[in-house]
């Protein structure tokens, strides 16, 4: 449910570029392949191009992975390092169980964590020109009556 909500919200707010989701595959610089849960490619991204509907070459500008207990170690380890080596500008780790979004941005070739944003909080994204995102909205958390 959270993945569908995240896809829908980003699609609504990110009109200048291409937003998509798994099972789209990215063929990266060393031949490695990745299929992120959610991705966004800016219109002016010269290092990433679409080859077919569900196949891209190069790295997108933003990737979000929705973690589950059985995928969290890979999302924080192998995928984190892969996206860093490919210079993906923003990496979001979305945890629907603990209800937070952890945001990493690329600075001087390394990921810098800008924060761990919990339900009720918001964060801004440099990739999306400073747009402010509400965690509750991205996770589909409804206000309690």
ChimeraX attribute file (.defattr): number of C-alpha atoms within 10 A of each C-alpha:
attribute: neighborCount
match mode: 1-to-1
recipient: residues
	/A:1	8
	/A:2	18
	/A:3	20
	/A:4	13
	/A:5	15
	/A:6	21
	/A:7	18
	/A:8	14
	/A:9	16
	/A:10	18
	/A:11	15
	/A:12	10
	/A:13	11
	/A:14	15
	/A:15	12
	/A:16	12
	/A:17	14
	/A:18	15
	/A:19	20
	/A:20	18
	/A:21	19
	/A:22	13
	/A:23	13
	/A:24	17
	/A:25	17
	/A:26	24
	/A:27	17
	/A:28	19
	/A:29	13
	/A:30	9
	/A:31	10
	/A:32	9
	/A:33	16
	/A:34	18
	/A:35	18
	/A:36	22
	/A:37	18
	/A:38	22
	/A:39	24
	/A:40	23
	/A:41	24
	/A:42	18
	/A:43	12
	/A:44	9
	/A:45	13
	/A:46	10
	/A:47	12
	/A:48	19
	/A:49	16
	/A:50	13
	/A:51	11
	/A:52	10
	/A:53	8
	/A:54	14
	/A:55	15
	/A:56	19
	/A:57	18
	/A:58	21
	/A:59	26
	/A:60	26
	/A:61	21
	/A:62	24
	/A:63	23
	/A:64	23
	/A:65	24
	/A:66	19
	/A:67	19
	/A:68	13
	/A:69	8
	/A:70	8
	/A:71	12
	/A:72	16
	/A:73	13
	/A:74	12
	/A:75	22
	/A:76	13
	/A:77	11
	/A:78	11
	/A:79	18
	/A:80	19
	/A:81	15
	/A:82	16
	/A:83	23
	/A:84	19
	/A:85	15
	/A:86	15
	/A:87	21
	/A:88	22
	/A:89	21
	/A:90	26
	/A:91	25
	/A:92	21
	/A:93	20
	/A:94	27
	/A:95	19
	/A:96	19
	/A:97	11
	/A:98	9
	/A:99	17
	/A:100	21
	/A:101	26
	/A:102	17
	/A:103	21
	/A:104	23
	/A:105	23
	/A:106	16
	/A:107	12
	/A:108	7
	/A:109	13
	/A:110	14
	/A:111	20
	/A:112	14
	/A:113	15
	/A:114	13
	/A:115	13
	/A:116	16
	/A:117	18
	/A:118	17
	/A:119	17
	/A:120	13
	/A:121	13
	/A:122	16
	/A:123	18
	/A:124	14
	/A:125	16
	/A:126	11
	/A:127	15
	/A:128	20
	/A:129	8
	/A:130	10
	/A:131	13
	/A:132	12
	/A:133	17
	/A:134	18
	/A:135	21
	/A:136	19
	/A:137	17
	/A:138	23
	/A:139	23
	/A:140	18
	/A:141	16
	/A:142	8
	/A:143	8
	/A:144	4
	/A:145	3
